[in-house]
Amino acid sequence: MKKFLFAAAALVIMFAALSCTAKEQSYRTDITSGELAEKLLSYASNGSDMAELDKEFFTYYTEKAIPASADDYTVYMQVSGVNIDEIGVMKSSDPQAAKDVVQSYLKGRLDNWNPQYLQEEYPKMENADCRIFGEYVVWTILPDEEKTAVYEAAREILTVEK
């Protein structure tokens, strides 16, 4: 009897797990990193004050070489005022490799942080992160609520309805 109950419980768990598996997301690939970044700026309170940075700024802070599959990337940053807000997008056929490069960049920014400079902005830098949406890696240095809004917008913009 115990074996029967164990087998029945195992079947119930297996079917429950199968029914709860999420459908695989499908994402667009037809927009550039710059087009996506521009759309995401409106979800940051200072987005209209951000400017696109030269590619050299990004490469200065990362120890990893940017893979050839990730040559399309855009960084917008607050260049005036007293905050460090930033939104970036990298498009790559190898998004995990691109995410590794972005994480290296964010670590480089944090490692080079001057503790005397804009101390109230440090939590944003410390909590900077990135997410993968298909071929796109999106990163933010923003307050938490704006970061959430940017990631939700990226998902909405890039998700293809099935």
Legacy VTK file of the C-alpha trace (Angstrom):
# vtk DataFile Version 3.0
C-alpha trace
ASCII
DATASET POLYDATA
POINTS 162 float
0.000 0.000 0.000
2.832 2.405 0.846
4.455 1.756 -2.546
1.163 2.520 -4.291
0.745 5.796 -2.368
4.349 6.733 -3.077
3.922 6.036 -6.803
0.641 7.984 -6.888
2.219 10.937 -5.089
5.162 10.876 -7.504
2.781 10.960 -10.476
0.829 13.869 -9.011
4.038 15.822 -8.449
5.280 15.038 -11.956
2.018 16.188 -13.587
1.919 19.301 -11.426
5.463 20.192 -12.435
4.673 19.655 -16.103
1.567 21.825 -15.939
3.464 24.627 -14.201
6.319 24.879 -16.671
6.351 28.278 -18.291
6.018 28.645 -22.012
9.279 29.625 -23.626
9.304 33.328 -24.418
9.871 34.423 -27.962
11.537 37.785 -28.525
11.914 40.188 -31.426
15.288 40.563 -33.098
14.448 43.311 -35.583
15.389 46.450 -33.663
18.815 47.873 -32.905
20.191 48.402 -29.444
19.877 52.159 -29.991
16.196 51.940 -30.939
15.410 49.853 -27.862
17.483 52.084 -25.562
15.682 55.185 -26.847
12.308 53.603 -26.084
13.435 52.652 -22.575
14.586 56.176 -21.700
10.997 57.263 -21.108
10.776 54.850 -18.150
13.545 56.652 -16.239
12.639 59.909 -14.530
15.809 61.531 -15.905
15.652 59.796 -19.282
15.156 63.014 -21.218
18.390 64.355 -19.695
20.475 61.301 -20.607
22.923 61.380 -23.490
24.336 58.574 -25.584
27.944 57.818 -24.656
30.853 56.904 -26.885
31.605 53.191 -27.095
35.003 53.839 -25.512
33.315 54.680 -22.206
31.918 51.152 -21.994
35.144 49.437 -23.005
37.143 51.455 -20.454
35.326 49.775 -17.552
35.211 46.178 -18.734
38.026 43.664 -18.466
36.397 41.326 -20.970
36.665 41.714 -24.704
33.379 42.507 -26.363
32.498 39.441 -28.437
32.104 39.924 -32.179
28.521 38.734 -31.749
27.822 41.812 -29.588
28.969 44.731 -31.681
25.601 46.503 -31.394
25.392 48.242 -28.024
24.215 51.600 -26.765
24.722 53.339 -23.422
22.752 56.346 -22.191
23.834 58.135 -19.045
22.901 61.188 -17.059
25.657 63.617 -18.029
24.549 66.665 -16.084
23.189 67.034 -12.611
23.933 64.991 -9.552
22.973 61.420 -10.348
24.491 58.422 -12.096
21.408 57.108 -13.888
22.195 54.863 -16.831
20.408 52.587 -19.281
22.252 50.335 -21.697
21.356 47.738 -24.301
23.594 45.189 -26.006
22.300 42.993 -28.833
24.117 39.712 -29.417
23.611 36.310 -30.984
25.303 35.006 -27.809
23.410 36.833 -25.057
25.102 34.959 -22.207
28.539 36.084 -23.419
27.159 39.625 -23.764
25.742 39.464 -20.233
29.164 38.411 -18.930
30.700 41.488 -20.590
27.998 43.771 -19.165
28.503 42.322 -15.680
32.238 42.960 -16.054
31.460 46.555 -17.056
29.168 47.072 -14.041
31.787 45.544 -11.742
34.413 47.875 -13.241
32.181 50.854 -12.578
31.649 49.746 -8.974
35.329 48.970 -8.405
36.279 52.451 -9.653
33.682 54.226 -7.520
35.027 57.105 -5.467
33.362 56.795 -2.041
33.528 60.572 -1.559
31.606 61.239 -4.795
27.795 61.397 -4.654
27.489 59.106 -1.665
23.680 59.020 -1.958
24.022 57.528 -5.456
26.150 54.585 -4.317
23.169 52.240 -3.696
22.201 52.566 -7.374
25.697 51.560 -8.443
25.829 48.759 -5.915
22.452 47.387 -7.116
23.102 47.811 -10.849
22.207 44.710 -12.804
21.289 43.349 -16.201
18.691 41.053 -17.737
18.536 38.989 -20.908
15.558 39.313 -23.261
16.242 37.015 -26.198
19.226 38.498 -28.062
19.204 41.684 -25.958
20.962 42.376 -22.669
19.506 45.396 -20.876
21.279 46.963 -17.913
20.329 49.757 -15.569
21.822 51.968 -12.921
18.591 53.417 -11.587
16.415 53.543 -8.471
14.680 50.192 -7.937
11.212 51.303 -9.047
12.546 52.773 -12.289
14.729 49.732 -12.894
11.636 47.516 -12.596
9.721 49.739 -15.019
12.561 49.615 -17.570
12.802 45.816 -17.432
9.024 45.406 -17.716
9.002 47.778 -20.703
11.855 45.877 -22.366
9.951 42.614 -21.941
6.787 44.174 -23.335
8.552 45.780 -26.311
10.526 42.668 -27.223
8.076 39.835 -26.514
6.469 38.328 -29.593
2.896 37.172 -29.085
2.394 33.523 -29.959
LINES 1 163
162 0 1 2 3 4 5 6 7 8 9 10 11 12 13 14 15 16 17 18 19 20 21 22 23 24 25 26 27 28 29 30 31 32 33 34 35 36 37 38 39 40 41 42 43 44 45 46 47 48 49 50 51 52 53 54 55 56 57 58 59 60 61 62 63 64 65 66 67 68 69 70 71 72 73 74 75 76 77 78 79 80 81 82 83 84 85 86 87 88 89 90 91 92 93 94 95 96 97 98 99 100 101 102 103 104 105 106 107 108 109 110 111 112 113 114 115 116 117 118 119 120 121 122 123 124 125 126 127 128 129 130 131 132 133 134 135 136 137 138 139 140 141 142 143 144 145 146 147 148 149 150 151 152 153 154 155 156 157 158 159 160 161
